[in-house]
């Protein structure tokens, strides 16, 4: 039996990470505008950040048209590595960055759960070929390539 190797499209991973960080940035601006900060709301703020990043992961999975475990793992690893830049600029300790891996894993798992269970549904084919095929499928002589007489 020949197994087909499925590749990870790294462009989609990078786009997914950009979606998650972009959504997190916009949500951070909205939260700052509404004066919801980690100091003023120590319990609500982390929950809102978790939910917005999980929605970002769900959108990234939807854009990639996949829910494969390897893709989820790749998004999680890249998110975690990019968040490591805060260690380089001195705003976070190495130990807290290592502890943030639990938060990133929770975000990725929750983002996958937001999509629901099961396979991704195929998109609607609105191409001209699909429309012509759908219209002709009910005509005589176009069912399976054979005449119905």
Beta strands, then each sheet from edge to edge (+ up, - down):
end
